Amino acid sequence: RTIVENMAIIYREGARYFDKEIVVVGALRHCVRMVTYGDPTIRGIAASTLAILSNNPDIVLQMFSYGAIAPILKISGLDSSEPEMLAGLGCLVQLVRIPQIAIRVVGQGAVSILEGALHLMHSRTPGVANSVRSKALLSFAWLSKVPQVRHLISGPNVFRGMERELLNGKPNDQTMVLQMMINFRLNHSEHQNKYKKVVFDKVLFLMKDGLWFSRNLTTKCLCLIYITPDEKIYAAQNGALESIFNLIESKSLDLQEIPLVALLSFCTHPEIPFIILEKGYH
């Protein structure tokens, strides 16, 4: 057993620099066997090796041939040890970046596993729960770009996680949620309609006081998601116009196109042009 563990560590360290070379000599096949039959320590090391190898898209495509997906999903669940879970979720993030593979991963049951990880709030090791949630959110963000699986991941658990991260999460996670909102905009599900009402004020806040690089994305949300006349006038009366003109007046030309499109969208409401005049923005 000690020999197997040491050899697994050699694989893990070699994978950082010689990923293709160790795959040629059977690393994928060996890691799958270690994940399937090893104890928690060996499974964690083997999973870490697979996570490193999955950074190479060519190797990701080979993982299906060696049956790596099912073992990866197994160790990504909440009943696994923390190192195994982190390594497994790291693999999933890489797998779902490729649309044709993402479809197959979802077909093998990845959604329920990712939903559980998205709502993990406590861990034995400080910081692990936050990392697990971030990996799950990133996986869902990639999946939301795939039209074939979008309806499968737009359930209440995903929107509850998006709501929590947008209201209280880190700036990077908030940016991912905003992009997911845009990707989900054509679904029009009951859960999505309820969610967008709950976070409306937060979107307006991020538009005004969020990180500079995410303000264009927030403005894009207003154009594409909050499109009813009531939503437009509410946004205009609660700081959206001020935020739009702050972006338009910025020195960065790449920040001006989307705010102008948003302004044109707002002006389809009959009352908003008069608000613009009253505030002196003309």
ABEGO torsion letter per residue (X at the ends): XAAAAAAAAAAAAAAAABAAAAAAAGAAAAAAAAAAABBAAAAAAAAAAAAAAAABAAAAAAAAAAGAAAAAAAAABAABBAAAAAAAAAAAAAAAABAAAAAAAAAAGAAAAAAAAAABABBABBGAAAAAAAAAAAAAAAAAABAAAAAAAABAAAAAAAAAAAAABBAAAAAAAAAAAAAAAAAGBAAAAAAAAAAAAAAAAAAAABBAAAAAAAAAAAAAABABAAAAAAAAAAGAAAAAAAAAABABAAAAAAAAAAAAAAAABAAAAAAAAAAGAX
